[in-house]
Amino acid sequence: MKKTQSFSKLFLILISCFFIISCQKVNTHKTIKLAHGLDPTHPVHKAMVFMGKELERISEGQMKLEIYPSGQLGSEQQCVELLQLGSLAITKVSAAIMEGFTNNYQVLGLPYVLRSKEHSFKVLDGPIGEELLASTKKFNLKGLCFYDAGARSFYTLDRSIEKPEDLEGLKIRVMKSQTAMSMVKALGGSPTPISWGELYTALQSGVVDGAENNPPSFYTSHHYEVCKYYSLNEHTRVPDVLIISTVVWNKLSDQQKKWLQLAAKNSVVEQRKLWASAEEESLKKLKENGVIINYPAKEQFAERVQDLLNAYQEQPKLYQLIQRIQATKDE
């Protein structure tokens, strides 16, 4: 009888231990929510899907990424606010938006500071990029990685931009960025901040005469249906930034943080491939839809904005950062 009771107790203990271990294993599973405003066909969204698959693979299913595209959870600004509250984990923003939190991000929006695609990758993948990603922690935001957003160029309703003088008198939509506004002013245009979601209507109704963005965004937004001139002067290479709420980040274990950071890093490599392919395909589609594409001499635009760069000498820290970027070799 005693042996039977002892066996029963041992069996109950083993069952209890198994149940506790099972519960602990289940509790280690973590779902991270990511929201953004891009269309699912966009290469950045595809890179996020890749990141989700990588996260599941690396963590062996213990972490998952739940993605809400097309502004399902709000505008870009609203998503940032949700991150600061800890109600949303991750979102994608333009580096220009990050200027509102730290001045250092301004340099990425300065015209012709990032000389080429190769130069921008060297800067963003190196110490300067790491410093920028970590610079917004006091605002409950931490950068995970930079995504390639290509070069921004002007597209307009009814004229080709061959030289800076062609922008004079034109209302050009810009992001809510002081740097972007200063650049368009320096080139002779009239900067007009308008949200991305309202831009198609603004172009269609003539509220603005044009805008500036990269080829995939110009194509996927269908702005080519209104604007038939695209001038590839490539004035800026403002990257996208994948940011996470530090409220969420600080609740992750060290292992979960490593998994998430590695998945983000791996997605950068994939995103750059997707972006290069999307740029090529977008330019092809734009031509097929009657958009006139021209390649103006960049030097005349760069010369026109030189005073804008020189003005940063009055802000020694930012000017030093500009010099560090310019000193970074392309190779």
C-alpha positions in Angstrom: 0.0 0.0 0.0 2.8 2.4 1.0 4.7 1.5 -2.2 1.6 2.3 -4.2 1.1 5.6 -2.5 4.8 6.5 -3.0 4.6 5.6 -6.7 1.4 7.7 -7.0 3.1 10.7 -5.4 6.1 10.3 -7.6 3.9 10.1 -10.7 2.0 13.3 -9.6 5.3 15.1 -9.1 6.6 14.1 -12.5 3.3 15.1 -14.1 3.4 18.5 -12.3 7.0 19.1 -13.3 6.2 18.3 -16.9 3.2 20.7 -16.8 5.3 23.5 -15.3 8.1 23.0 -17.9 5.5 22.9 -20.7 4.0 26.1 -19.5 7.3 27.8 -19.3 8.2 26.7 -22.8 4.9 28.1 -24.1 5.5 31.4 -22.2 8.8 31.9 -24.0 6.9 32.3 -27.3 6.8 36.0 -28.3 4.8 37.7 -31.1 6.1 41.1 -32.2 3.7 43.5 -33.9 5.0 45.6 -36.8 2.9 48.2 -38.6 3.7 50.5 -41.5 2.0 52.5 -44.3 3.5 50.9 -47.4 1.7 48.7 -49.9 2.3 44.9 -49.7 3.9 45.1 -53.1 6.6 47.5 -51.9 10.1 46.0 -51.5 10.4 47.3 -47.9 7.3 45.3 -47.0 8.7 42.2 -48.7 11.9 42.7 -46.7 9.8 42.8 -43.5 8.1 39.5 -44.5 11.6 38.0 -45.0 12.6 39.3 -41.6 9.6 37.6 -40.1 10.6 34.3 -41.7 14.2 34.7 -40.5 13.0 35.5 -36.9 11.0 32.3 -36.8 13.9 30.3 -38.3 16.5 31.7 -36.0 14.4 31.4 -32.9 13.1 27.9 -33.9 9.5 29.2 -33.8 9.8 30.9 -30.4 9.5 34.4 -31.9 7.1 35.6 -34.6 6.5 38.9 -36.5 3.0 40.0 -37.1 2.9 42.6 -39.9 0.1 45.2 -40.5 0.8 47.1 -43.8 -1.0 49.8 -45.7 -1.6 52.0 -42.6 -3.9 49.5 -41.0 -2.9 50.7 -37.5 -2.5 54.4 -38.4 -0.3 56.9 -40.2 3.4 56.9 -39.8 3.2 59.5 -37.1 0.6 57.6 -35.2 2.6 54.4 -35.4 5.6 56.3 -33.9 3.4 57.5 -31.1 2.1 54.0 -30.4 5.8 52.8 -30.2 6.5 55.5 -27.6 3.6 54.2 -25.5 4.6 50.6 -26.0 1.3 49.7 -27.6 3.1 48.8 -30.9 6.5 47.1 -31.2 8.0 48.1 -34.6 7.4 50.5 -37.4 9.2 51.9 -40.4 9.8 55.6 -40.8 11.9 57.8 -43.1 15.1 59.0 -41.5 13.7 62.5 -42.2 11.0 61.9 -39.5 13.7 61.1 -37.0 15.0 64.6 -37.2 12.2 65.5 -34.8 13.9 63.5 -32.1 17.6 64.2 -32.7 19.4 66.7 -34.9 22.0 64.2 -36.0 19.5 62.6 -38.4 19.5 65.9 -40.3 22.7 65.1 -42.1 21.2 62.1 -43.9 18.7 64.4 -45.5 21.3 66.9 -46.7 21.6 67.1 -50.5 24.6 65.3 -52.0 26.3 64.4 -48.7 25.7 60.7 -49.5 27.5 60.6 -52.8 26.3 57.2 -54.1 24.5 54.0 -53.2 27.9 52.4 -52.2 28.8 55.4 -50.1 25.5 55.4 -48.2 25.9 51.7 -47.4 29.4 52.3 -46.0 28.1 55.1 -43.8 24.9 53.3 -42.6 26.6 50.0 -42.0 29.5 51.5 -40.0 30.0 53.4 -36.7 28.0 56.4 -37.9 25.0 54.3 -38.6 25.2 52.6 -35.2 25.4 55.9 -33.4 22.3 57.2 -35.2 20.3 54.1 -34.5 21.1 54.4 -30.8 20.5 58.2 -30.6 16.8 58.2 -29.9 16.6 55.8 -26.9 15.6 58.6 -24.6 12.4 59.0 -26.7 11.5 55.3 -26.2 12.7 54.6 -29.7 15.6 52.4 -30.8 16.8 51.9 -34.4 17.1 48.3 -35.5 18.5 48.8 -39.0 18.5 51.0 -42.1 16.7 50.1 -45.3 17.7 51.4 -48.7 15.2 53.9 -49.9 17.1 54.9 -53.0 17.7 58.4 -54.3 15.0 61.0 -54.2 14.4 63.0 -57.4 11.8 65.5 -58.6 8.6 64.6 -60.5 6.3 67.2 -61.8 3.0 67.8 -63.5 3.8 69.6 -66.7 7.5 70.3 -67.0 10.9 68.6 -67.0 13.4 69.8 -64.4 16.7 70.2 -66.3 18.3 72.7 -64.0 17.6 74.3 -60.6 16.1 77.3 -62.2 13.3 75.1 -63.6 12.0 74.7 -60.0 11.4 78.4 -59.4 7.8 79.2 -58.7 6.8 75.5 -58.3 5.1 74.2 -55.2 7.0 71.0 -54.3 5.6 68.6 -51.8 8.2 67.6 -49.1 8.1 65.5 -46.0 7.7 67.3 -42.7 11.4 67.9 -42.4 13.1 71.2 -42.0 16.1 69.9 -43.9 13.9 68.9 -46.9 12.2 72.3 -46.8 15.6 74.2 -46.7 16.9 72.2 -49.7 13.9 72.9 -51.9 14.1 76.6 -51.0 17.8 76.6 -51.8 17.0 75.2 -55.3 14.4 77.9 -55.9 11.2 75.9 -55.3 8.4 76.5 -52.8 8.4 73.6 -50.2 4.9 72.4 -49.2 4.7 69.8 -46.4 1.8 67.3 -47.2 1.3 63.8 -45.8 2.0 60.9 -48.1 -1.6 59.7 -48.0 -2.9 63.0 -49.2 -0.4 63.7 -51.9 -2.2 62.0 -54.9 -5.2 64.3 -54.4 -3.0 67.3 -53.9 -1.2 66.6 -57.2 -4.4 65.9 -59.0 -6.1 69.1 -57.8 -3.0 71.3 -58.4 -2.4 72.1 -54.7 1.2 71.3 -55.5 3.1 71.2 -58.8 5.2 68.2 -58.0 7.0 66.2 -55.4 10.3 64.3 -54.9 10.8 60.6 -54.2 12.5 57.4 -55.4 11.3 55.4 -58.4 9.5 52.6 -56.6 7.5 55.0 -54.4 6.7 57.2 -57.5 5.4 54.1 -59.3 3.6 52.2 -56.5 1.8 55.4 -55.4 0.4 55.8 -58.9 1.5 59.4 -58.9 2.7 58.8 -62.5 -0.9 59.0 -63.5 -0.8 62.7 -62.8 2.9 63.6 -63.0 4.4 62.8 -66.4 7.9 64.2 -65.9 10.6 62.6 -63.7 14.0 64.2 -63.4 16.7 61.9 -61.9 18.9 64.5 -60.2 19.1 62.3 -57.1 19.5 65.1 -54.6 19.2 63.0 -51.5 19.5 59.4 -50.3 17.4 59.4 -47.2 17.2 55.9 -45.9 14.3 54.2 -44.1 14.7 53.3 -40.5 13.2 50.3 -38.8 12.6 51.3 -35.2 11.4 49.4 -32.1 9.8 50.7 -28.9 12.3 50.5 -26.1 9.2 49.8 -23.8 8.9 46.5 -25.8 12.7 46.0 -26.3 13.5 46.2 -22.6 11.0 43.4 -21.9 12.7 41.0 -24.2 15.3 38.6 -22.9 18.9 38.9 -24.0 18.4 35.9 -26.3 15.2 37.4 -27.8 17.0 40.7 -28.5 19.8 38.8 -30.3 17.3 36.9 -32.4 15.4 40.0 -33.4 18.5 42.0 -34.2 20.0 39.3 -36.3 16.7 38.8 -38.2 16.7 42.6 -38.9 20.3 42.5 -40.0 19.7 39.6 -42.4 16.6 41.4 -43.8 18.8 44.4 -44.8 20.8 42.2 -47.3 17.6 40.9 -48.8 16.0 44.4 -48.9 18.8 45.8 -50.9 18.4 43.1 -53.5 14.7 43.7 -53.6 15.2 47.4 -53.8 17.6 47.3 -56.7 15.2 45.0 -58.7 12.3 47.3 -57.8 14.1 50.4 -59.0 14.9 48.8 -62.4 11.3 47.5 -62.8 9.7 50.8 -61.7 11.7 52.9 -64.2 10.7 50.5 -66.9 7.0 50.7 -65.9 7.1 54.5 -65.6 8.3 54.7 -69.2 5.6 52.3 -70.4 3.1 54.6 -68.8 4.2 57.7 -70.7 6.5 59.3 -68.1 9.3 61.3 -69.6 12.5 60.5 -67.7 15.5 62.8 -67.9 19.0 62.8 -66.3 20.1 66.3 -65.5 23.7 67.1 -64.5 23.8 66.7 -60.8 26.8 69.1 -60.4 24.6 72.2 -61.0 22.2 71.1 -58.3 25.0 70.3 -55.9 26.6 73.7 -56.4 23.3 75.4 -55.8 22.9 73.9 -52.3 26.6 74.3 -51.2 25.7 77.3 -49.0 23.2 75.1 -47.2 26.0 72.7 -46.2 28.4 75.5 -45.3 25.8 77.0 -42.9 26.3 74.0 -40.7 29.7 75.3 -39.7 27.8 77.3 -37.1 26.7 73.9 -35.6 30.1 72.3 -34.9 28.8 68.9 -33.8 26.7 68.5 -36.9 29.3 69.9 -39.2 31.8 67.4 -37.8 29.4 64.6 -38.5 29.0 65.8 -42.1 32.8 65.8 -42.5 33.0 62.3 -41.1 30.4 61.1 -43.6 32.2 62.9 -46.5 35.5 61.3 -45.4 34.0 57.8 -45.5 35.3 56.0 -48.6 32.9 54.4 -51.1 34.9 51.2 -51.1 
